Amino acid sequence: MAHVVLEPSREFSFRLRDRTEGQNPYDGSVGIILPGSGMHRRLFRGWRLPGPDDLYEEIMWAAKTSRSFLPTQGWDWPRLLEAHARLISRRERDKLGMDEIEELLKDEIEAKDERIRALEAEIEDLREVSARQTRDMALAGDGILNPAFEGKLGPQVYEGEFSDRLRAVVWECVKSGEDRGWDGRSIAVFGRILKESESTGRAKALAAELRRATRDANRLHKEVPKLLQRHGYERKSDNKHIKMVPGRDFPGLQMVMVAKTPSENRGLKNLASQIEKAMGLARLK
């Protein structure tokens, strides 16, 4: 169904991410890439796909669905056999006796039967895909947010951000719900929501990327803007600093200032913490 390409190491994955502006499925993700279309889906273990079997099944279905709707470029094997049989029949029919013509007709019929079986299998695959999509829509609420509703909220700083933020709110309600006047039933339901869902872990991974990007003062002015541009920021420069401002589709993010010269890069750990605060990652880690 697909060519499978593995990134050999975490270091390679992040170097490739930097060179491709985040277009590779880095940080443990599995990417499904369609010809001429680029990245179609990124899949990773998290609260929606908690185990390896869940991830495997979702990869299989995503690949099968994608392949089913790709335009056909060329002939499949049964169609090729059928065309070949017709070609031989046209060329040779006048030269052959009745027995040989009957044999050719038999071959043509077998090729058509094989083609019919292949088409029936494709139809069954499409039925399965359609049933899976219908089932997914019906069960779309098995996480915290309905994926269709999640899409209406706009782009995310990272995949799963909205659900992580909602879980953080639910956690606050569980932790201090009684003091805030929440009833026992609500607190119990919130607890079940937390138990049956998981953090994506992406906020923690993004914070680790920020620490790596702010480790070297000499590369700070290159690494930090590049990272922030992949997560909702736009670059605006002035004389001494690089001003990173939130994109208009990312309300609530705060502006970040990055010094252009190493002499001004004091307190790199503090800078990483400031950026985490500007992006609202602290409670999500």
N, C-alpha and C positions, 0 to 999 in steps of 0.2 A: 504493500500500500504506500510505502514512503521510503525515501532515503533517510537513514538515521545517522546523525552526526553528534559525536560526543566531545565536549570540551574537556581536555585532559586534566586540568587542575583548576583550583579556585583562582590562583594567581593569573593563569591564562584567561580565565573567564572575565576577570575584572579589567585586564589589559584590553581585551577585545571589546568590552563594554565601552571603555573610554574612546577607543578608535572608531566605534560605530555609533557613538552618541546614544548608547543604551538600547540599540536595536537587537542585540543578542539576548537570549533568555538566561541572564546571569543569575547568580545566587541560588542555584539549586532548582531553578524552574525548568520545566519542559516546554519548549516552544513548538508550535505547529505553524509552519511557514508554507504559504501557497505560492505556486509559480506566478510571478508577475505581480503579486499582491503584498509580499512581505509578511510580517508577523500577523497571523490570524488569531491565535490564542496563546496565552501563557498559563500553564497549569502548575500548581505546586501543592504540597501537603499543608493543610491548615485546618481550620474549623469546618470547612465544607468538605474537604477530602482528608479525613484524619489518618487513614492508613494507606500502606502501599497498594493494597488491592483496590481501594477506592480510586486512587490516582491512576492505576493501570486501566481500570474499567473506563474511566472518564477519557483517558487518552485514546483508547480504542474507539469509543463512540465519537469523539470529536474528529478523529482522523477519518473514520468511516463516513460521517456526515459531510465533511468537507470534500472528500473524494467523490461522493455521490452527486454533488452539484457542480463539480468542475466541468467545463466544456470538454467534449471528447476531441482529442488531437490524434487522429489516426484510427486504425481499425483494430478491434480486438480479434483474438484467434479464431473463434467460430465464424465471424464475418469474413475473415481472410480465407478460410477454407471454402466457404460457400462461393466466394468470388472466383477462387482458383478452379473450383469444379465447373463453374459456368464457362470459364474461359477455355478449359480443356474440351468441354462439350462442344462449344461452337467451332473450335479448330478441327476436331477430330471426327465429329459425327458423320460427315459425308464419307469418311474413309473406312468406317467401321461396319461390321456386320451387326445383325440384330442382337446377338448375345452380348456383344461388347457395348452396344448402345444401352441395353438394359442394365448392364453393370454400371455404366456412367450415371444413368438415372438413379440407380440405387445409391451411389455415392452422394449424388446431389441431395437426395431425400435425407440421408443420414446427416449431411452437413446442415440442412435446414432444421432437422430435429434437434441437433446440438445447439443451433442458434436459438431455437425456441426455449430450450432448457436454460440457456444462459440468460435470456431475457426474463424468464420467469424468476430466476434467482435474483436478478437486479430488482425486479418489482417487489420481491419479498424483502430485500434489503431496504428499499425505500419505505415499505410499510413499517418495518422495524424502526427505522429512523424517525418516521412520522409519529409512531406510537411513543418512542422515547421522548421526542420533543413535547408531545402532549402531556406525557407523564411528568416531565421536568417542569412544565408550566404549572401543572396542578400542584406539584410539590415544591414550587419555587420558594416557599416560606420555610424550608427546613433549616435554613440559617437564620441569622437575626434579621437581615433585610431581604426582601424580595428582589432578585436580580433585575427584574424589569423596572421596579421602583428605584433601585440603586442607580440605574442608567439615567433616570430623569434628574438626578441630583447634580449631574455634571461630572467633569473629570476628577479623578482622585490624585492626591499627592503620590500615593503608591497603591498597588492593588490591595483591596481589602481595608483601605483607610476608614471608610464610613462605618463598617461593621466594628472595627477596633474602637472607634470613638463612641459608638453606641454602647459597646460592652463596658467602656470606662464609666459611662454615666450609670449603667445598671449596677456596676460594682459599687459606686458611691452610694446608691440607694440601698444596697444590701448592707453596706458598712455602717451607714448612719441613718437608715430609714426610720428607726423608732424615734430618734431625736428630732427628726424632721416631720413627724406626724404621720408617717406611712403606716397603713394597717398591716396586720399579720399576714393576710392572704397575699397582698401585693409583694411583700418582702419574700414570701415563700416562692411566688412565681418568678420573681427576679433571680432568686437563687437557682431555680431550675434552669432558667435561661443561661446563666453563667456555666452551670454544670454541663449542659448539652451543647455548648459552643466553645470555641477556642480562639485565642488571639492568633492572628496570622503570623506574628513574629517579625513582620516587615518593618515595624517602627524601630525595633531593636537593631535590625540589620542596617537600616538607614542611619541610625545614630553611630553605629560602628564605622560606616563609610565616612561619616563626617569626621570622626576622630582620625581616620587614615588620611583624609584630605587636608587636615589641619596639622599634620605631624611635622611637615617640612616647611619652614618659613620661606625658603627660596622658591617653592612651588605653590605656595598658598594661593597666589593671585591667578594661577591657572586651574588648579584642581577644584577649588571651592566653587567658583562660578560655573564650571562645567557640570559639577554635581547638582547644583541648585537649578540649573536650566532644565535638567531632566525631571525635576520634581515641582514644577509649577512657577518657576521664577523667570523673569526677563532681565537682561543685563542693560544697565545704564551707567556710563562712565563719567567721572569728572577728573580733575587734575591729579589728585593724590589717591583717590579711592575708586573702587568699583562698586557701584550701587546696584544691588540686586533687589528688584521690586516684584511683588506678586503679580502674576498674570491676572487679567480681568475675570477669568473663570475660576479663580482660587481665592474667594473672599476669606478674610480672617487671617491669612498669612501676614507676617510683619516684614518690613524692609530689613535687609541685611547689608552692612557695609564691610567691604574687604579691602585692606590696604594693598596698594600696588608694589610697595618697596619693602624688602625684608626688615629694614631698620625699624619700621613701624609695626611689625608683627609681634607684638608683645602678648604674653598670656595666651598661647595657642589653645590650651585646654579650656580657658574661659571663653574663647571665641566659639569653640565647638558647643559649649553649653548655651551660649547666647543664641546660636543658630537653632539648636534644638528647641529652645524656648520660643523663638520666632515662628517655628514651624509647628509648635504645639505637640511635640513628641514626648515630652517628659512623662505625662500620665499614661501614655500608651505603651511604654517600654516594659 
